[in-house]
Amino acid sequence: MSDLLNQAIQSTDRSVCAFCRYITGNDTGKTGSHQAGFYIPKEAARLLFDKPVQKGENKDKYVTIKWQNDFQTESRFIYYGKGTRNEFRITRFGRGFPLLDDDHVGDLLILAQQDEEDYDGFVLSADEDIDGFLAYYNLSPEDTNKLIDNNEKKVPEDKLSVLMDSFVSRFSDFPDTITMASGARDCYNEAFHISERDIAGKPDRILLQWVDAEYTLFQKMEEKIYTPLLHKSFSNVAEFTEAANQILNRRKSRAGKSLEHHLASVFDASHIVYEEQVITEDNKKPDFIFPDGKSYHDFEFPADLLISLAAKTTCKDRWRQVISEADRIPEKHLFTLQQAISKNQLKEMKDSHVHLVVPQKYIGNYPEEYQSEIWNLQTFINFVRTKQANTPKSFFFFDFRQ
């Protein structure tokens, strides 16, 4: 755990209330918004003002924010309620403020209130730090943009909660990631009557709901298995630290593999042909090859009908790993739950022939000039279908799922 991540967690733990969200171009002013400044959604208004605001008036408050546990700004919380505006922002950071520029788009902003006029602010850039923070609080990507309440637990809808409790009761230790992911999907699909047709028709929405459901299920599993640790007396700090690290590492390793499992289930429902973890050059293993490894290694199979897809929950740093994963495929595709990425990184991806795929819900967070080039999951699936429909019949040694 990096020093910055550790400080962000400590600050959040001792805070009155706290909030996190991904920085977007709307914050930096690159999307044509009225003013640069961190946008705060209405659901988190309590972080800024202790009393409700009134539409039709502007309201402000001046506070001290200590950033990165290093330097301070005398900043302004403001609610714009006059005319057509209805939004909250944090502004006035002073000249040369380093954390509100385009390079920080896609970073995780954390704001923790220490008292009425004093706040701690952190911006996490490294994928490991972002994953570590979300894992520590067991937050799914859908849980960002909201207040972090350490005293409040999610209360899923009754039927889903009952199904999850039944699933958890079957285990005395953590099941493997594929079992956890499958269990979350089964619980969610049964509770909300999700059919294969629903999955194929709305893959972007269903995938995010599965991811969110699995975070809830994993939390229930943790509560069952780790509760005895709360009553255990550790003999020394090293023993306590080892137990804590085991919990955090399990959370981080589960999230990445689970995304692959959920994507595979979407592809199954969509009746497209794929293979996971195909070994390519230099023992690389792309997460998905379409149609399969046999086609990839058959040099008579047309290279322009091959597709690779990597799956990464966050990708600000990790996207470069994708470039060398499949030499026969010049353009790589990358699916991520990252809710925003800077223009500079998007340009680097484009120059490196990495095509970004994100849930439809997140595309609007990306720089406007790149939004048309980013695919949602449904568009990617349609792209695969078209390629596979155009595959010559002589290569039908694999089984197209009709």
The 8 nearest C-alpha neighbors of each residue, nearest first, counted from 0:
[[1, 5, 4, 2, 128, 131, 127, 3],
 [2, 0, 4, 3, 5, 128, 6, 127],
 [1, 3, 5, 4, 6, 0, 7, 128],
 [4, 2, 6, 5, 1, 7, 67, 123],
 [5, 3, 7, 1, 6, 2, 128, 8],
 [4, 6, 2, 8, 3, 7, 9, 1],
 [5, 7, 9, 3, 4, 8, 10, 2],
 [8, 6, 4, 10, 5, 9, 11, 3],
 [9, 7, 11, 5, 10, 6, 12, 4],
 [8, 10, 6, 12, 11, 7, 5, 13],
 [9, 11, 7, 8, 13, 12, 6, 14],
 [10, 12, 8, 14, 9, 111, 13, 17],
 [13, 11, 9, 10, 14, 8, 149, 7],
 [14, 12, 10, 11, 9, 15, 113, 16],
 [15, 13, 113, 11, 16, 112, 111, 12],
 [14, 16, 112, 113, 114, 13, 17, 111],
 [17, 15, 14, 112, 111, 148, 46, 147],
 [16, 18, 111, 147, 110, 146, 11, 112],
 [17, 19, 146, 147, 110, 109, 145, 111],
 [18, 20, 109, 108, 143, 144, 110, 107],
 [19, 21, 144, 143, 108, 107, 22, 109],
 [20, 22, 107, 105, 106, 108, 338, 23],
 [21, 23, 104, 105, 106, 107, 108, 20],
 [24, 22, 104, 25, 26, 364, 339, 105],
 [23, 25, 29, 27, 26, 30, 366, 28],
 [24, 26, 23, 28, 30, 27, 32, 29],
 [27, 25, 37, 36, 24, 35, 28, 23],
 [26, 28, 35, 24, 29, 100, 25, 99],
 [27, 29, 35, 25, 32, 26, 30, 31],
 [28, 30, 24, 27, 31, 25, 32, 366],
 [29, 31, 25, 24, 28, 32, 367, 366],
 [32, 30, 29, 28, 33, 25, 34, 24],
 [33, 31, 28, 30, 34, 25, 35, 29],
 [32, 34, 31, 35, 28, 25, 30, 36],
 [35, 33, 32, 28, 36, 26, 27, 31],
 [34, 36, 28, 27, 26, 37, 33, 32],
 [37, 35, 90, 26, 89, 88, 38, 34],
 [36, 38, 26, 89, 88, 39, 90, 35],
 [37, 39, 88, 26, 87, 36, 40, 89],
 [38, 40, 87, 88, 37, 43, 41, 44],
 [41, 39, 42, 43, 38, 87, 144, 44],
 [40, 42, 44, 43, 39, 87, 86, 45],
 [43, 41, 40, 44, 145, 146, 45, 144],
 [42, 44, 41, 45, 146, 40, 145, 46],
 [45, 43, 41, 46, 47, 42, 48, 40],
 [46, 44, 48, 47, 43, 49, 50, 42],
 [45, 47, 44, 43, 48, 16, 17, 112],
 [48, 46, 45, 44, 76, 49, 43, 60],
 [49, 47, 45, 50, 46, 44, 51, 60],
 [48, 50, 45, 47, 51, 46, 44, 115],
 [49, 51, 48, 52, 45, 44, 47, 53],
 [52, 50, 53, 49, 48, 45, 44, 54],
 [53, 51, 50, 54, 58, 78, 48, 56],
 [54, 52, 56, 55, 51, 80, 57, 58],
 [53, 55, 80, 56, 52, 81, 85, 57],
 [56, 54, 81, 80, 53, 82, 57, 79],
 [57, 55, 80, 81, 54, 53, 58, 79],
 [56, 58, 79, 80, 78, 81, 59, 55],
 [57, 59, 78, 77, 56, 79, 60, 52],
 [60, 58, 77, 76, 78, 75, 57, 61],
 [59, 61, 76, 75, 77, 62, 58, 48],
 [62, 60, 75, 74, 76, 73, 59, 63],
 [63, 61, 116, 74, 73, 117, 75, 64],
 [62, 64, 73, 117, 72, 74, 116, 118],
 [65, 63, 118, 119, 72, 71, 117, 66],
 [64, 66, 71, 119, 70, 120, 68, 118],
 [67, 65, 120, 68, 70, 121, 69, 71],
 [66, 68, 121, 69, 120, 65, 3, 70],
 [69, 67, 66, 65, 70, 6, 119, 121],
 [68, 70, 67, 66, 65, 71, 121, 120],
 [71, 69, 66, 65, 68, 67, 72, 64],
 [72, 70, 65, 64, 66, 63, 73, 69],
 [71, 73, 64, 92, 74, 63, 65, 93],
 [74, 72, 63, 62, 64, 92, 71, 61],
 [75, 73, 91, 62, 92, 72, 61, 90],
 [74, 76, 61, 90, 89, 60, 91, 77],
 [77, 75, 89, 60, 59, 88, 61, 47],
 [78, 76, 59, 88, 58, 87, 75, 79],
 [77, 79, 87, 58, 57, 86, 80, 59],
 [80, 78, 57, 86, 85, 84, 81, 87],
 [79, 81, 85, 56, 54, 55, 57, 84],
 [82, 80, 55, 56, 84, 79, 57, 83],
 [81, 83, 84, 55, 80, 85, 56, 79],
 [82, 84, 81, 85, 80, 55, 79, 54],
 [85, 83, 80, 82, 79, 81, 86, 55],
 [84, 86, 80, 79, 83, 54, 87, 81],
 [87, 85, 79, 78, 84, 88, 80, 41],
 [86, 88, 78, 39, 77, 38, 79, 40],
 [89, 87, 38, 37, 77, 39, 36, 76],
 [88, 90, 76, 37, 36, 75, 77, 38],
 [89, 91, 36, 75, 74, 92, 88, 76],
 [92, 90, 74, 93, 75, 73, 89, 36],
 [91, 93, 72, 74, 96, 90, 73, 94],
 [94, 92, 91, 96, 95, 72, 73, 74],
 [93, 95, 96, 92, 91, 97, 72, 99],
 [94, 96, 97, 93, 92, 98, 99, 100],
 [95, 97, 94, 93, 92, 98, 99, 100],
 [98, 96, 99, 95, 100, 94, 103, 92],
 [99, 97, 96, 100, 103, 122, 102, 101],
 [100, 98, 27, 97, 103, 96, 101, 26],
 [101, 99, 102, 27, 103, 98, 97, 104],
 [100, 102, 103, 104, 341, 27, 342, 24],
 [101, 103, 341, 100, 104, 343, 342, 344],
 [104, 102, 101, 106, 100, 105, 98, 341],
 [103, 105, 341, 22, 23, 340, 101, 106],
 [106, 104, 339, 340, 22, 21, 103, 23],
 [105, 107, 124, 103, 104, 22, 21, 123],
 [106, 108, 21, 123, 122, 20, 22, 129],
 [109, 107, 122, 20, 19, 121, 21, 22],
 [110, 108, 19, 121, 120, 18, 122, 107],
 [109, 111, 120, 18, 17, 119, 19, 121],
 [110, 112, 17, 119, 11, 118, 14, 16],
 [113, 111, 118, 14, 15, 16, 114, 17],
 [112, 114, 14, 118, 117, 15, 111, 119],
 [115, 113, 117, 116, 112, 15, 118, 14],
 [114, 116, 117, 113, 112, 62, 118, 49],
 [117, 115, 62, 114, 63, 118, 61, 113],
 [118, 116, 63, 114, 113, 62, 64, 115],
 [119, 117, 112, 64, 113, 111, 63, 65],
 [120, 118, 65, 111, 64, 110, 66, 112],
 [119, 121, 66, 110, 109, 65, 64, 67],
 [120, 122, 67, 109, 66, 108, 7, 123],
 [121, 123, 108, 107, 109, 106, 124, 120],
 [122, 124, 107, 106, 129, 125, 128, 121],
 [125, 123, 106, 122, 126, 107, 129, 128],
 [126, 124, 128, 127, 123, 129, 316, 315],
 [125, 127, 129, 128, 130, 313, 316, 315],
 [128, 126, 130, 125, 129, 131, 0, 132],
 [129, 127, 131, 125, 126, 130, 4, 132],
 [128, 130, 126, 132, 131, 127, 123, 133],
 [131, 129, 127, 133, 128, 132, 134, 126],
 [130, 132, 128, 134, 129, 133, 127, 135],
 [133, 131, 135, 129, 134, 130, 128, 136],
 [132, 134, 138, 130, 136, 135, 131, 137],
 [133, 135, 137, 131, 132, 136, 250, 130],
 [136, 134, 132, 137, 133, 131, 247, 138],
 [135, 137, 138, 134, 133, 132, 149, 147],
 [138, 136, 134, 135, 133, 139, 214, 218],
 [139, 137, 133, 136, 142, 134, 140, 214],
 [138, 140, 142, 141, 211, 214, 137, 133],
 [141, 139, 142, 143, 138, 336, 211, 337],
 [142, 140, 139, 143, 211, 207, 138, 144],
 [143, 141, 139, 140, 138, 145, 144, 211],
 [142, 144, 20, 145, 141, 19, 140, 138],
 [143, 145, 20, 19, 142, 40, 18, 146],
 [146, 144, 143, 43, 18, 42, 142, 147],
 [145, 147, 18, 43, 17, 148, 16, 144],
 [148, 146, 17, 18, 149, 145, 16, 19],
 [149, 147, 150, 151, 146, 16, 17, 152],
 [150, 148, 151, 147, 152, 12, 136, 16],
 [151, 149, 148, 152, 147, 153, 16, 12],
 [150, 152, 148, 149, 153, 147, 154, 146],
 [153, 151, 154, 150, 149, 148, 155, 215],
 [152, 154, 155, 151, 215, 218, 156, 148],
 [153, 155, 152, 156, 160, 157, 151, 215],
 [156, 154, 160, 153, 157, 159, 215, 158],
 [155, 157, 159, 158, 160, 154, 190, 161],
 [156, 158, 160, 159, 161, 155, 154, 162],
 [157, 159, 161, 160, 190, 156, 162, 155],
 [158, 160, 162, 190, 161, 157, 156, 163],
 [159, 161, 157, 163, 158, 162, 155, 156],
 [162, 160, 164, 158, 163, 159, 157, 165],
 [163, 161, 165, 159, 164, 160, 186, 158],
 [162, 164, 166, 160, 165, 161, 216, 159],
 [165, 163, 161, 167, 166, 162, 160, 168],
 [164, 166, 162, 168, 163, 167, 161, 169],
 [167, 165, 163, 164, 168, 169, 162, 182],
 [168, 166, 164, 169, 165, 170, 220, 163],
 [167, 169, 165, 166, 170, 164, 171, 163],
 [170, 168, 167, 166, 165, 171, 164, 172],
 [171, 169, 172, 168, 167, 173, 174, 166],
 [170, 172, 224, 169, 173, 168, 223, 167],
 [173, 171, 170, 174, 224, 220, 223, 169],
 [172, 174, 175, 170, 171, 220, 224, 221],
 [175, 173, 178, 179, 172, 176, 170, 177],
 [176, 174, 178, 177, 179, 173, 253, 180],
 [177, 175, 179, 178, 253, 180, 257, 174],
 [176, 178, 180, 179, 175, 181, 260, 257],
 [179, 177, 181, 176, 175, 180, 182, 174],
 [180, 178, 176, 182, 177, 181, 183, 174],
 [179, 181, 177, 183, 182, 178, 257, 176],
 [180, 182, 178, 184, 183, 179, 177, 185],
 [183, 181, 179, 185, 180, 184, 178, 186],
 [182, 184, 213, 186, 180, 181, 185, 212],
 [185, 183, 187, 181, 182, 186, 209, 188],
 [184, 186, 182, 188, 183, 187, 189, 181],
 [187, 185, 183, 189, 184, 188, 162, 190],
 [186, 188, 184, 190, 189, 185, 191, 183],
 [189, 187, 193, 185, 192, 191, 190, 186],
 [188, 190, 192, 186, 187, 191, 185, 193],
 [191, 189, 187, 159, 188, 158, 192, 186],
 [190, 192, 188, 189, 193, 187, 159, 186],
 [193, 191, 189, 188, 190, 194, 187, 197],
 [194, 192, 188, 191, 197, 189, 195, 198],
 [193, 195, 197, 196, 192, 198, 188, 199],
 [194, 196, 198, 197, 268, 199, 193, 269],
 [195, 197, 199, 194, 198, 200, 268, 193],
 [198, 196, 194, 200, 195, 199, 193, 201],
 [199, 197, 195, 202, 201, 196, 200, 205],
 [200, 198, 269, 196, 197, 268, 202, 201],
 [201, 199, 197, 198, 196, 202, 377, 269],
 [200, 202, 198, 203, 204, 199, 197, 205],
 [201, 203, 205, 198, 204, 199, 206, 200],
 [204, 202, 358, 206, 376, 201, 205, 359],
 [203, 205, 207, 206, 202, 201, 208, 358],
 [204, 206, 208, 202, 207, 203, 198, 201],
 [205, 207, 209, 208, 203, 204, 202, 210],
 [208, 206, 210, 209, 204, 205, 211, 203],
 [207, 209, 205, 211, 206, 210, 212, 204],
 [210, 208, 212, 206, 207, 211, 184, 213],
 [211, 209, 207, 213, 208, 212, 206, 214],
 [210, 212, 208, 214, 209, 213, 139, 207],
 [213, 211, 209, 215, 214, 210, 183, 208],
 [212, 214, 216, 183, 210, 215, 211, 217],
 [213, 215, 217, 211, 212, 216, 139, 218],
 [216, 214, 218, 212, 213, 217, 219, 211],
 [217, 215, 213, 219, 218, 214, 163, 212],
 [216, 218, 220, 214, 219, 215, 213, 221],
 [217, 219, 221, 215, 216, 220, 214, 222],
 [220, 218, 222, 216, 217, 221, 215, 223],
 [219, 221, 217, 223, 218, 222, 167, 224],
 [222, 220, 218, 224, 219, 223, 225, 217],
 [221, 223, 219, 220, 226, 225, 224, 218],
 [224, 222, 220, 221, 226, 225, 219, 167],
 [225, 223, 221, 222, 226, 220, 172, 171],
 [224, 226, 228, 227, 221, 222, 223, 229],
 [225, 227, 228, 229, 222, 223, 224, 230],
 [228, 226, 229, 225, 230, 231, 224, 223],
 [229, 227, 231, 226, 225, 230, 232, 224],
 [228, 230, 227, 226, 231, 225, 232, 233],
 [231, 229, 228, 227, 232, 226, 233, 225],
 [232, 230, 228, 229, 233, 227, 226, 234],
 [231, 233, 234, 230, 228, 229, 235, 239],
 [234, 232, 235, 239, 231, 238, 236, 237],
 [233, 235, 232, 238, 236, 239, 237, 231],
 [236, 234, 238, 237, 233, 239, 232, 240],
 [235, 237, 239, 238, 240, 234, 233, 241],
 [238, 236, 240, 239, 235, 241, 234, 242],
 [239, 237, 241, 236, 240, 235, 233, 242],
 [238, 240, 236, 242, 237, 241, 233, 243],
 [241, 239, 243, 237, 242, 238, 236, 244],
 [240, 242, 238, 244, 239, 243, 237, 245],
 [241, 243, 245, 239, 240, 244, 238, 246],
 [244, 242, 240, 246, 245, 241, 239, 247],
 [245, 243, 247, 241, 246, 242, 248, 240],
 [244, 246, 242, 248, 243, 247, 249, 241],
 [247, 245, 243, 249, 244, 248, 250, 242],
 [248, 246, 244, 250, 249, 245, 135, 251],
 [249, 247, 251, 245, 250, 246, 244, 252],
 [248, 250, 246, 252, 247, 251, 253, 245],
 [249, 251, 247, 253, 248, 134, 252, 246],
 [252, 250, 248, 253, 254, 249, 134, 247],
 [251, 253, 249, 254, 250, 255, 248, 256],
 [252, 254, 250, 251, 256, 255, 257, 176],
 [255, 253, 257, 251, 252, 256, 250, 258],
 [256, 254, 257, 258, 253, 312, 252, 311],
 [255, 257, 259, 258, 253, 254, 260, 176],
 [258, 256, 260, 254, 259, 255, 180, 253],
 [257, 259, 261, 256, 260, 255, 262, 254],
 [258, 260, 262, 256, 257, 261, 310, 263],
 [261, 259, 257, 263, 258, 262, 264, 177],
 [262, 260, 264, 258, 263, 259, 257, 265],
 [261, 263, 265, 259, 264, 260, 258, 266],
 [264, 262, 266, 260, 261, 265, 259, 267],
 [263, 265, 267, 261, 262, 266, 268, 260],
 [266, 264, 262, 268, 263, 267, 269, 261],
 [265, 267, 269, 263, 264, 268, 271, 270],
 [268, 266, 264, 270, 269, 265, 263, 271],
 [267, 269, 265, 195, 266, 270, 199, 264],
 [268, 270, 266, 199, 267, 271, 265, 380],
 [271, 269, 400, 267, 268, 401, 266, 272],
 [270, 272, 269, 266, 400, 384, 267, 273],
 [273, 271, 290, 399, 289, 400, 270, 291],
 [274, 272, 289, 290, 291, 288, 287, 271],
 [275, 273, 291, 288, 287, 289, 292, 277],
 [274, 276, 287, 286, 277, 288, 273, 285],
 [277, 275, 284, 286, 285, 287, 278, 274],
 [276, 278, 284, 292, 275, 279, 285, 274],
 [279, 277, 284, 282, 283, 276, 280, 285],
 [278, 280, 283, 282, 325, 284, 277, 281],
 [281, 279, 282, 283, 325, 326, 278, 324],
 [282, 280, 283, 279, 278, 324, 284, 323],
 [281, 283, 280, 278, 279, 284, 324, 277],
 [284, 282, 279, 281, 324, 278, 280, 285],
 [285, 283, 278, 276, 277, 279, 286, 324],
 [286, 284, 287, 276, 324, 309, 277, 283],
 [285, 287, 276, 309, 275, 308, 284, 310],
 [288, 286, 275, 308, 285, 274, 307, 276],
 [287, 289, 307, 274, 291, 273, 306, 290],
 [290, 288, 273, 306, 291, 305, 272, 307],
 [289, 291, 273, 272, 288, 274, 305, 294],
 [292, 290, 274, 289, 273, 288, 294, 293],
 [293, 291, 295, 294, 277, 296, 274, 288],
 [292, 294, 296, 295, 291, 297, 290, 397],
 [293, 295, 297, 292, 296, 291, 300, 290],
 [296, 294, 292, 293, 297, 291, 305, 300],
 [295, 297, 293, 294, 298, 292, 279, 300],
 [296, 298, 294, 299, 300, 295, 293, 292],
 [299, 297, 300, 296, 295, 301, 302, 294],
 [300, 298, 297, 301, 302, 294, 296, 394],
 [299, 301, 298, 297, 294, 302, 394, 295],
 [302, 300, 303, 304, 299, 305, 298, 390],
 [303, 301, 305, 304, 327, 300, 328, 295],
 [302, 304, 301, 305, 328, 306, 386, 327],
 [305, 303, 302, 301, 386, 306, 390, 387],
 [304, 306, 302, 303, 289, 328, 290, 295],
 [307, 305, 289, 288, 304, 328, 308, 331],
 [308, 306, 288, 287, 331, 332, 289, 285],
 [309, 307, 332, 287, 333, 286, 331, 288],
 [308, 310, 333, 286, 285, 334, 332, 287],
 [311, 309, 334, 335, 333, 259, 286, 308],
 [310, 312, 335, 313, 314, 255, 334, 309],
 [311, 313, 336, 335, 255, 337, 314, 310],
 [314, 312, 337, 311, 335, 126, 336, 315],
 [313, 315, 317, 318, 316, 311, 337, 126],
 [316, 314, 317, 126, 313, 318, 340, 125],
 [315, 317, 314, 318, 126, 125, 319, 313],
 [318, 316, 314, 319, 320, 315, 313, 126],
 [317, 319, 314, 320, 321, 316, 315, 333],
 [320, 318, 321, 317, 322, 316, 348, 323],
 [321, 319, 318, 317, 322, 323, 324, 316],
 [320, 322, 319, 324, 318, 323, 309, 331],
 [321, 323, 319, 320, 324, 331, 353, 351],
 [324, 322, 321, 325, 326, 320, 283, 319],
 [323, 325, 321, 283, 285, 322, 284, 326],
 [326, 324, 327, 328, 323, 279, 280, 285],
 [325, 327, 328, 323, 324, 329, 280, 279],
 [328, 326, 325, 302, 329, 295, 305, 303],
 [327, 329, 326, 330, 325, 305, 302, 306],
 [328, 330, 327, 331, 326, 352, 325, 322],
 [331, 329, 352, 328, 353, 332, 354, 306],
 [332, 330, 353, 307, 354, 352, 329, 308],
 [333, 331, 354, 308, 353, 355, 307, 309],
 [332, 334, 309, 355, 308, 356, 310, 354],
 [335, 333, 356, 310, 357, 309, 355, 311],
 [336, 334, 311, 312, 337, 357, 310, 313],
 [335, 337, 312, 338, 313, 357, 140, 358],
 [338, 336, 313, 335, 339, 312, 314, 105],
 [337, 339, 361, 336, 21, 105, 364, 340],
 [340, 338, 105, 365, 364, 23, 337, 104],
 [339, 341, 105, 104, 365, 344, 342, 345],
 [342, 340, 104, 344, 343, 102, 101, 105],
 [343, 341, 345, 344, 346, 366, 340, 101],
 [344, 342, 346, 341, 345, 347, 102, 101],
 [343, 345, 347, 346, 341, 342, 348, 340],
 [344, 346, 342, 348, 347, 343, 349, 341],
 [345, 347, 349, 343, 344, 348, 342, 350],
 [348, 346, 344, 350, 345, 349, 351, 343],
 [349, 347, 345, 353, 351, 346, 350, 344],
 [348, 350, 352, 346, 351, 347, 353, 345],
 [349, 351, 347, 348, 352, 346, 353, 345],
 [350, 352, 348, 349, 353, 347, 322, 330],
 [353, 351, 330, 349, 350, 348, 354, 331],
 [352, 354, 331, 348, 351, 332, 349, 330],
 [353, 355, 332, 331, 333, 352, 356, 349],
 [354, 356, 333, 373, 332, 334, 353, 374],
 [357, 355, 334, 374, 375, 333, 373, 376],
 [358, 356, 375, 335, 334, 336, 359, 376],
 [359, 357, 203, 375, 360, 361, 376, 362],
 [358, 360, 375, 361, 362, 203, 357, 376],
 [359, 361, 358, 362, 363, 203, 204, 357],
 [362, 360, 359, 338, 363, 364, 358, 357],
 [361, 363, 364, 359, 365, 360, 370, 357],
 [362, 364, 365, 361, 370, 360, 367, 366],
 [365, 363, 362, 339, 361, 23, 338, 366],
 [364, 366, 339, 363, 362, 370, 367, 340],
 [367, 365, 368, 369, 24, 370, 342, 30],
 [366, 368, 370, 369, 365, 30, 363, 371],
 [367, 369, 366, 370, 371, 372, 365, 342],
 [370, 368, 367, 372, 371, 366, 373, 365],
 [369, 371, 367, 373, 372, 368, 365, 362],
 [370, 372, 369, 373, 368, 374, 367, 362],
 [373, 371, 370, 369, 374, 355, 354, 368],
 [374, 372, 370, 355, 371, 356, 369, 375],
 [375, 373, 356, 378, 357, 379, 372, 355],
 [374, 376, 359, 357, 358, 356, 378, 377],
 [375, 377, 379, 378, 203, 358, 380, 356],
 [376, 378, 380, 379, 375, 202, 381, 203],
 [379, 377, 381, 375, 376, 380, 374, 382],
 [378, 380, 382, 376, 381, 377, 383, 374],
 [379, 381, 383, 377, 382, 378, 384, 376],
 [380, 382, 384, 378, 379, 383, 385, 377],
 [381, 383, 379, 385, 380, 384, 378, 386],
 [384, 382, 380, 386, 381, 385, 387, 379],
 [383, 385, 381, 387, 382, 386, 388, 380],
 [384, 386, 388, 382, 383, 387, 381, 389],
 [387, 385, 383, 389, 384, 388, 304, 382],
 [386, 388, 390, 384, 389, 385, 383, 304],
 [387, 389, 385, 386, 390, 384, 391, 383],
 [390, 388, 386, 387, 391, 385, 304, 384],
 [389, 391, 387, 388, 392, 386, 304, 394],
 [392, 390, 393, 394, 389, 395, 388, 387],
 [393, 391, 395, 394, 390, 396, 389, 388],
 [392, 394, 391, 395, 396, 390, 300, 397],
 [395, 393, 392, 396, 391, 390, 300, 397],
 [394, 396, 397, 392, 393, 398, 391, 399],
 [397, 395, 394, 398, 393, 392, 294, 399],
 [396, 398, 395, 399, 394, 290, 291, 272],
 [397, 399, 400, 396, 395, 272, 401, 290],
 [400, 398, 272, 401, 397, 271, 270, 395],
 [399, 401, 270, 271, 398, 272, 267, 269],
 [400, 399, 270, 271, 398, 269, 272, 268]]
